Amino acid sequence: SGDQQFWAQTFQLTESLMKPIAEGFAYEQGEWCAEAVTTVVEELAPEVPGDLPSAAKPEVAQSAIVTAAAAFMRNSTSGDQQFWAQTFQLTESLMKPIAEGFAYEQGEWCAEAVTTVVEELAPKVHATAKLSSTPFIFPSPTAEAGGPGVNVVATTKNSYDSSLTAASDVGGAGAPVPPVGRKTAKSIACRMPSKAAVAKLLQGQGADTAGVCEKVNQAAWAWAQQAVPQRTLTRYHSSTPCNGCSKGVPVVFAEDASTSKITGATLGYNLTASALTVTSQEQVDNDEHSCTLLSPARLLDFLFYDAFEASIYPTGASGAEHEAWEGVLI
């Protein structure tokens, strides 16, 4: 009959039943989890003890977190290729240098250091390094003539922070957050043959140069700065890296300190509110030229966070202390 009033009433009744069902199914595809993020973020304290302030105003930071989380949840079911390509690119820019830094701690950085120790003899030297993870065992390095060159096997041993805080130990919302330890090495001890020993195998002579360890540490700092995303480097050099924060502190390389025994020695790593001062221990004799070195991976920690340690929220900080802060987006 085409009774418009009848069909209008029918559609209205059907919509009143089907609309909430459709919305309910949509929530099951990730939207409800995204809504939950909003609730969680709104309940977060404005300051987390042990964390850094945001570079944005609280409302801007909250909106960014909610928007990103909601987009992740929605696209986890939609398969949006462009979204995932951008997400993977962002993740890779952070994770690739971290993976490389940890690889250096497995012996690669010590092997790199050998080329600095032997200086102009480096083209004739093939260097590898073995990581010693057994307590109280730190073998001497070896060097053997092989064909036209010398095969060097250095040995390396890492030292770590004494304690790490597990996420499960932090507690519930509002609970004090203890300082989180670093999983990167605080010191890399590297035992290497001396330049004189390598030169002897090459039927020549060569004197070891003092201060080699400092040069290797400077190379680690150069690597870290080129490895991190540009936004991280921009924040480090900014006079206003985050709300109420001081500028990231500089790195100062002190002269190497002489030691008669590298085993048991550790790197001097002194982080204050004004600078990070790095001092290597250096053992030089006829057979060995060894160093305690700065880990490239620890320098990533420094650029991401530790350079701003003076600005972290102290335990018991209150939001009222920083109400007047203005946000700067990096």
C-alpha positions in Angstrom: 0.0 0.0 0.0 3.1 2.2 0.5 1.8 3.6 3.8 4.6 5.9 4.7 3.5 6.2 8.3 3.5 2.4 8.7 7.0 2.1 7.3 8.3 5.0 9.4 7.1 3.3 12.5 8.5 0.0 11.4 12.0 1.4 10.7 11.9 3.3 14.0 11.1 0.1 15.9 13.8 -1.8 14.1 16.4 0.9 14.6 15.7 1.0 18.3 16.5 -2.7 18.5 19.4 -3.0 16.0 21.3 0.2 16.7 22.5 -0.8 20.2 23.3 -4.3 18.9 25.4 -2.9 16.1 27.2 -0.5 18.6 27.8 -3.4 20.9 29.5 -5.5 18.2 31.6 -2.4 17.3 32.8 -2.1 20.8 33.9 -5.7 20.7 36.2 -4.8 17.7 38.3 -2.7 19.9 36.3 0.5 20.5 35.5 -0.5 24.1 39.1 -1.0 25.0 39.9 2.4 23.5 37.2 3.9 25.7 38.8 2.2 28.7 42.1 3.9 27.9 40.3 7.3 28.3 39.1 6.3 31.7 42.5 5.1 32.8 44.4 8.2 31.5 41.9 10.5 33.2 42.6 8.8 36.5 46.4 9.0 36.2 48.2 11.3 38.6 49.6 14.4 36.8 53.1 13.5 38.2 54.5 10.0 38.5 57.5 9.9 40.9 60.6 8.8 39.1 59.3 9.9 35.7 59.9 12.9 33.6 57.3 15.7 33.0 55.7 15.7 29.6 56.8 18.2 26.9 53.1 19.0 26.4 50.4 20.5 28.6 48.5 17.8 30.6 45.4 18.0 28.4 47.4 17.8 25.2 49.4 14.8 26.5 46.2 13.0 27.6 44.5 13.6 24.3 47.6 12.3 22.4 47.7 9.1 24.5 44.0 8.4 24.1 44.0 9.1 20.4 47.0 6.9 19.7 45.6 4.0 21.8 42.1 4.3 20.2 43.7 4.2 16.7 45.7 1.2 17.7 42.7 -0.7 18.9 40.6 0.1 15.9 43.3 -0.7 13.4 44.2 -4.0 15.1 41.0 -5.4 13.4 40.8 -3.3 10.3 44.2 -4.1 8.9 44.9 -0.6 7.7 48.3 -1.0 5.9 49.2 2.7 6.0 48.6 2.9 9.7 50.7 -0.2 10.5 53.5 1.0 8.2 53.7 4.2 10.1 53.5 2.4 13.4 56.3 0.0 12.5 58.4 2.9 11.2 58.1 4.7 14.5 58.9 1.5 16.5 61.9 0.7 14.3 63.4 4.2 14.8 63.4 3.5 18.6 64.2 -0.2 18.7 66.8 -0.5 16.0 69.5 1.5 17.9 68.6 -0.3 21.1 69.1 -3.7 19.4 72.4 -2.5 18.0 73.5 -1.1 21.4 72.8 -4.5 23.1 74.7 -6.3 20.3 77.7 -4.1 21.1 77.6 -5.2 24.7 77.9 -8.9 23.6 81.5 -8.2 22.4 81.2 -6.2 19.3 82.2 -2.9 21.0 85.3 -4.5 22.5 86.3 -5.8 19.0 85.8 -2.3 17.7 88.1 -0.9 20.4 90.9 -3.1 19.2 91.2 -1.1 16.0 91.7 2.0 18.1 94.4 0.5 20.2 96.5 -0.8 17.3 96.0 2.5 15.4 97.8 2.3 12.0 98.1 -1.4 12.2 94.3 -1.9 12.1 94.2 -2.9 8.4 96.4 -5.9 9.2 94.3 -7.0 12.2 91.2 -9.1 12.3 89.6 -8.6 15.7 86.8 -10.5 17.5 85.8 -10.5 21.1 84.4 -13.1 23.5 82.0 -12.2 26.3 82.8 -13.7 29.6 79.6 -14.0 31.8 81.1 -16.4 34.4 81.8 -14.8 37.7 85.5 -14.4 38.6 86.6 -15.7 35.2 88.1 -13.0 32.8 90.6 -14.6 30.4 93.5 -12.8 28.8 93.2 -11.7 25.2 95.1 -13.6 22.5 96.9 -12.5 19.3 98.3 -14.9 16.7 99.9 -14.4 13.3 97.7 -15.6 10.5 98.8 -15.2 6.9 99.7 -11.6 6.2 98.0 -10.3 9.4 97.2 -10.9 13.0 94.1 -12.6 14.4 93.1 -11.0 17.8 90.6 -12.4 20.2 89.8 -9.8 22.9 87.8 -10.7 26.0 85.0 -8.6 27.5 83.1 -8.6 30.7 80.1 -6.4 31.6 79.0 -4.9 34.9 75.4 -4.0 35.6 73.4 -2.0 38.2 73.1 -4.1 41.3 69.3 -4.0 41.4 66.4 -3.7 38.9 62.8 -2.8 39.7 60.2 -5.2 38.2 57.0 -3.7 37.0 55.1 -6.0 39.4 56.9 -4.3 42.3 55.6 -0.8 41.5 52.2 -1.2 43.1 48.8 0.2 42.3 47.7 3.6 41.2 49.1 6.3 43.4 51.7 4.1 44.9 55.3 5.4 45.2 57.4 4.5 42.2 61.0 3.5 43.1 63.8 4.3 40.7 64.0 1.9 37.8 67.5 0.4 37.2 69.1 0.1 33.8 69.4 -3.1 31.9 72.3 -1.7 29.9 75.8 -2.3 31.2 77.3 0.4 33.5 80.8 -0.7 32.5 82.4 -2.8 29.7 85.8 -4.2 30.7 87.7 -5.0 27.6 91.0 -6.9 27.6 93.0 -6.4 24.4 96.5 -7.2 23.3 98.8 -4.2 23.2 99.9 -2.5 20.0 103.5 -3.5 20.8 102.5 -7.2 21.0 100.6 -7.0 17.7 103.5 -5.1 16.0 105.9 -7.8 17.2 103.8 -10.5 15.4 104.0 -8.4 12.3 107.8 -8.3 12.5 107.8 -4.6 13.4 107.7 -2.2 16.3 104.9 -0.1 17.7 104.5 1.9 20.9 101.1 2.1 22.7 99.4 5.5 22.9 98.0 6.6 26.2 94.4 7.9 26.3 93.0 5.3 23.9 90.1 4.4 26.2 88.9 7.9 26.2 88.9 7.9 22.4 86.7 4.8 22.3 84.3 6.4 24.7 84.0 9.5 22.5 83.3 7.1 19.6 80.5 5.6 21.6 79.0 9.0 22.2 79.2 9.9 18.5 77.5 6.6 17.6 74.7 7.2 20.1 73.9 10.7 18.8 73.6 9.5 15.2 71.7 6.3 16.1 68.7 7.9 18.0 65.8 9.4 16.2 66.2 13.1 15.3 63.4 14.1 17.7 65.4 12.6 20.6 68.5 14.6 19.7 66.4 17.7 19.3 64.9 17.3 22.8 68.4 16.7 24.3 69.8 19.9 22.8 66.6 21.9 23.6 66.7 24.5 26.4 63.1 23.5 27.2 63.1 19.7 26.7 59.9 19.2 28.9 57.7 21.2 31.3 59.9 22.7 34.0 62.9 20.7 33.0 66.5 21.8 32.9 68.5 21.3 29.6 70.0 17.9 29.2 73.4 17.7 30.8 76.6 17.5 28.7 79.0 14.5 28.6 82.5 15.2 29.8 85.3 12.7 29.1 88.1 12.8 31.7 91.6 11.5 31.0 92.1 7.8 31.4 93.2 6.7 34.9 96.1 4.2 35.0 95.6 0.8 36.7 97.9 -2.2 37.0 95.0 -4.6 36.8 91.9 -4.3 34.7 90.1 -7.2 36.3 87.9 -5.8 39.0 88.1 -2.3 37.7 85.0 -0.4 36.6 84.2 2.7 34.6 83.9 6.0 36.3 80.3 7.1 35.5 79.4 10.2 37.6 76.0 11.7 36.7 75.2 14.9 38.4 72.8 17.8 37.8 75.5 19.6 35.8 77.2 16.9 33.7 77.9 13.2 33.1 81.6 12.7 33.7 83.2 9.5 32.3 86.6 8.2 33.4 88.1 4.9 32.0 90.6 2.7 33.8 93.5 1.8 31.5 96.0 -1.0 31.9 99.0 -0.8 29.5 102.0 -3.2 29.6 104.0 -5.1 27.0 101.3 -7.7 26.4 98.1 -6.0 27.1 96.3 -2.7 26.6 92.9 -2.9 28.3 90.1 -0.5 29.2 86.9 -0.1 31.1 84.6 1.4 28.5 81.4 3.2 28.3 78.6 1.1 26.8 77.0 2.6 23.6 73.7 1.1 24.9 74.0 3.0 28.2 74.4 6.2 26.2 71.0 5.6 24.6 69.6 5.5 28.1 71.3 8.8 28.7 69.8 10.5 25.7 66.3 9.1 26.2 66.2 9.8 29.9 69.2 10.1 32.2 70.4 13.4 30.7 67.3 14.9 32.4 67.7 13.1 35.7 67.7 16.3 37.7 64.2 17.0 36.4 62.5 13.8 37.4 59.5 14.0 39.7 60.6 13.3 43.3 58.6 11.0 45.5 55.7 12.9 47.0 55.7 15.6 44.4 52.3 17.4 44.1 50.6 18.7 41.0 50.2 22.1 42.6 53.9 22.8 42.4 53.9 23.0 38.6 50.5 24.5 37.8 52.1 27.4 36.0 54.2 25.4 33.6 53.7 26.0 30.0 54.0 23.2 27.5 56.5 23.0 24.6 55.9 20.3 22.0 59.0 18.6 20.7 
